[in-house]
Amino acid sequence: MSVPLQYSIHGKRSSEIVGSVEDAIRDGRLQPGAALPPVRALALELGVSPATVAAAYRALSARGLASGHGRRGTQVSARPPLMTPPAAAVAAHLRNVADGNPDPARLPRLQAVLARCGARVRLYGEARNREDLLDAARAQFESDGIAAGSLAVVGGALDGIERVLQSHLRAGDRIAVEDPGYTGVLDMVGALGLHAQPVAIDDSGPLPESLAAALASGVRAVVVTPRAQNPRGSALDAKRVAALRPILEAYPQVLVVEDDHAGPVAGVPALTLTDARRSHWAVIRSVCKSLGPDLRLAALAGDPTTVARVEGRQHVGTGWVSHVVQELVARLWSDRATRARL
């Protein structure tokens, strides 16, 4: 059923129609999954041309607020990228594992390490990244067989994934994602206006036949969680890696992004589907699960072009990840007590 127009949608220009739909989503009058009126019906109701409504719907889709479903019409996205009314609180007798929070009791203690951090003021024009942090990240990646000739420092796993996807893809491109997959990644895919192609998984990661079908359908990128997959907990094993690599090698121009969000606390060794011979790839290793969610930092290894594009976009935006955070992470990685705790 279409939404009541008098409560939700108005405007004479496409931008006004988009704004009214956005307002209705944000304040809860339009719920996720709600059907939007057919183009011609809304055009007649508003007294505008169908082209104006079609342009508004395209803009909504490009921003991830709505999606087209062929004969089923256009619907509000299941998880639109807006701050919407909060969901019901989790019952007191339940433990919320959907948010991915680590157990605070298991995180490293920061007080002693913070006391050893320097207080030197850093200024514009200095190096974006600390060499000791890059050296430590490079050693970690290379010990796991991941090429680390090109590195960037980003503000967490999702920040890195978003920057990599934006560096290669455009709204309307198709991307292979795990099914079931992490809602944060799925929300981002929608917000970027990308079209998700589901890839079935089991306890060892993506199923070869499902990934092959997605690649054959023309996806331009693949996002994989190599271990600690959310929500299933899947982790690549040697047998699955051996089955998936030849499939990916048949599509050398497809971007491969690995979200190693749990890093050293994933509970299994790191395995990768990428290597330095691939045209476009990135492995993103966050510290938010192992050291604490407030340490918004992840190391990103990738091909030189991808890393250069990520750093270039970062340069004209946030500039760099705080050197206070960089130093803290570098010291934690070198701290004997922290290594023992991890």
N, C-alpha and C positions, 0 to 999 in steps of 0.2 A: 504494500500500500504506500502511496506517495505521502509525503509530509504535508500538513496543512500549510498552505502558502501564506496565509495571513499571519502565522506565527513565526515563520522561519525565513522566507526568501523574498527579497524585494530588490529594486534597483532598475535603472534604465541602461546603464552601461555594464559591460562585463565585469569591470573592477568592482562596481557596486554590488553586483550579484555575488561575486566571490566573497566580498567583505561581509555580506549578510549571512552567508552560509557559515563562514568562519565564526562569526559572533554566536550563531545558533549552536554550533558544535561546542564552543568554549563554555557557554553557560548552561549546557545540558539540554537545550530544547531539541537539538538533533542528536540522537544517540548513535554510537558506532554501529555500523551495519544498516542504518536506516536508508531506505530507497529514496533517491531524489526524483523529482518529477521527470517524465520524458521531455526531451528538448522542445518539441513542438507545443506540448501542453503548457510548459512554463512560459514559453515565448508568448503564447496567446494570453495567458493570465497576466503577464507583466506588460503587454503591449509593445514588445520588442521583436526584432527579427530572430529566427532560429539560429542564425550565425552568431549573434551576440551571446545567446545561451550556450551554444556549443563551445565558443571561445572561453566562457567562464568555466565550463566543466573541464576543458583541457587544462586550464590554469590550476584548478583544484586538484586534478590528477597529478600534474607536474610537482605540486607541493606535497603530495602524499595525503591530502585531506579526503580525497574521494578516488574511486577506481571504477573503471568501466567493466561490465560483465556481459558484453554482447547483447543478446536478446533480453537478458535480465535487467538491462539498463545500468544506471550509474548509482553507486551506493557510497555512503560515508565509510571511510576506511575503518577497519576493525579497531585499529589503535592509531588514531590521527595524531600527528606531531604537534599537539597543543596541550597546554596545562588545562585539563578538564576537571570537573568535580571529582574528588577522590573516591576510590572504591571503598566498599565496606571494610571495616577493620577486621583483621584476622582474630578469630575467637581466642580467648585467653588460654584455653587448654591445648591450642595448636602451636606448632613451631613453623614459622614462615621460612621455607627454603627457596621460594621463588625469587627473592631479591638477591640471592647469591652472596650474602654477607658471610665473612669468615667469623670464627669463634673468637671474640676479643681476648679470651684467656690464653689463646695460643699465639697471639701476635707478639712480635718482639717489643721489648720495653724501649721507649724512645728517649727517656729522660737522660740517661748517661751519655748516649750518643749525641743528643742535642747539645749537651754541655761542651762537647769537644768541637762542635762546628764553629767555623770562623765567622767573624762578624764584618768582614770587609765589604764595603759598599761596591756593588757592581754598576757599571754605567752603560749607556747605549754605545754601540760600536765594538764592544768586547766580544770574544768568542761566545757563540750561542750555547755550546755544550762543553762540559768539563771533560778533560782528557782522561782523568782517572775513572769516570763513569763509563766513557766509551771503551776504555781498555777492558774494564770488567765485563761489560756487556759483550764485547767481541770474544773474550775468552769463553764466556758461557755458551754463546752460539756455536763457536767453532768446536768446542768439546762435544757438542751434540750433532756435529756433521752439517751445520748450517753455515753457508758462506756469509762472511761478515765484513767484506771489503767496503761496503757502503752502509752507513748507519745513520739513523736519525733518532732524536729523543722527542717523544710526543706525550700528550697529557692523558695517558691511559689507553687501554685497548680500543675502546669505541672511537676515541679521537683519532687513533692511528688508522683504524679501518675506514672511517669516514674520509680522511685525507687521501688515502690510497685510492678509494673508489672515485672520489671527485677528480683525482688526477688523470683518470683514464676513461671514465664513463660519463654519459650524458643522460638526461631524463628520457625515458622510453627504452633504454637499453635493458636487456634481459640478463639476469644474474642467477646462478645456481646457488641455492641455500639448503641447509640441512632441514629435514622434515622428520620429527619435530625439531625446531630450532630455538635458539635464544631469542626472546622477545625483543631485547635491545637491538640486535642486528636486524631483525625483521622490521622493527619500527623505523630504523635508519634507512633501510632499503626503500620503504614506502615514502619517507620524507624526502629522499633524493629523487623521487619520481621514477625509480627503477621497477622493473617487473620481475617478481620472484618466480623462479622455476624450482619446485621442490625436488630434493634428492633424498630418497629413503636411506635410513641408516639402521645399523644394528649396534651391538656392543663393541664392534671393531671399527666403527666409522661408516663412511658412505659405502653403499652397496655398488659394486662395480657396474652392474648392468644399468642401474638407475643413473649413475654419473655419466655413463656413456650416452644414454638417451638424452640427458640434459645438454651435453656438449653437442650432440648431433642436431639438436633443435635450434642451435645458434646463439647460445648464451655467450656473453663477452667476458664474464668473470665467474669465479667460483670462490665461495667463502667456506672454509673448513675449520673445525675445531679439532686439533690433533689429539688432545687429551682433555679430560674433565669436561666433556661436552655437556652443555646445559640445554635441555633438562635430563637427558638420558644417562649421562655419565660415561659415554663411549670414549674409547681411546684407540688410536691406530696401533696395530701390531705389525710385525715384520711381514707376515703373510698378506695382510691387506695392502700395505704399502707396495709390495711387489706386484699386486694385481692392479692397483690404481695408477701407478706411475706410467706404464705403457699407454693407458687410455689418455692421460693428460698429454703425453708426449706427441700424440697424434694431432693435438691442437696447440701448437707452440705459441700462438699469439693470444691465447686466452689468459687473462690475468688470474693468478692464483694467490689468494690471501689466506694465511693461517693465523687464527686467533688463539694464541697460547696464553690465555688470560690467567691461568692458575700457575704457570711456570713451575718452580721447584716444589710446590706443595701439591701437585696434581696426583702424586702417588704412583706414577709410572714413568719410565724414561721418555725423553723427548724423541719423537720420530717426525720426519718431514717428507712431504710430497714434492718439494721443490729442490732445485739445484741451480748453480750459477749459469748453466747453459740456457735456462729458460729466459724468454724475452722480458716478461713482466711478472714479478712475484714480490711478495712481502711476507715476512714472519714477524708478528708483533707479540712481544712478551711483556706483560704487565707485572707491576709489583703490588697491585692493589689487593690481591688475595693473599700474598705471602707476607707483605710488610704492613698493610693497612690501607683501607679504601681512601683515606684522606691524602695519601701520597700519590697524587695524580700524575703518574709517570709510567711510561712503557718504552722499551727499547725496540726500534724497528730496523730490521735488516731487510735488504731488498736489492733488486738490480739498480745500477747507477741512475738510470732514467727515473725510475719511480721514486727513489730517495731524493733526487734533486728536485723533482716536482713537489714532493711533500714539504721539503725545506723551503722551497721558493714560496709556496703558498703560506707557510707558517711565517715567513719573513715579513710579508705584507699584512699579516693579521696579528696574532698574539705575540709574534716575535720569537719567543723561546719559552721553555719550561723553566720556572723559577730556579735559580741557582741554589737557593736555600734547600729546595726539595732535592735537587740533583746531588748536592753535597751530602745530605742526610742519607739518601739511598746508597751513594758510593761508600759511605762509612759503614752503613749497615751490612752491605755486601762483604766488606772486609773485616767486619767485627766477628771475633771468634765465638762469642756467646750467641750471636744471631745465627751464624752458620750451624752451630750445634742445635739450636732450637728448630731451625728449618729441617 
